[in-house]
């Protein structure tokens, strides 16, 4: 069985960029933009345990920041189970990770992210 622990180095800068944009938008209280950056980071990182779990942690903190009970309660099981599913390679491809979508629902990947995953997700 292949184990998906950490993201390939070539993909990490794109993931980090999404999180940097998230931080910037959050500081400016541009919450919708910040959330969209977390969703994009989730799509990029969901295949790998470390990055997947970290994005769900950030989503939980975001839910706390905006005082969203739905997001807080939605992120707790995702934190507990989502990373494990990544670890064994069983993920709903393209899922954006928020409590506003079913946790096992595959979703279409935005074209730019699909190109990043195709070109840089090789170990």
MOJOTA-V60904 format. One record per run of one state. SS is the DSSP state (2 for helix, 1 for strand, 0 for the rest). FROM is the first residue (numbers start at 1). LEN is the number of residues. If there is no record, write none. Layout:
[[SS	FROM	LEN] [SS	FROM	LEN]]
This chain:
[[0	1	8] [2	9	19] [0	28	3] [2	31	15] [0	46	3] [2	49	17] [0	66	3] [2	69	19] [0	88	23] [2	111	10] [0	121	3]]
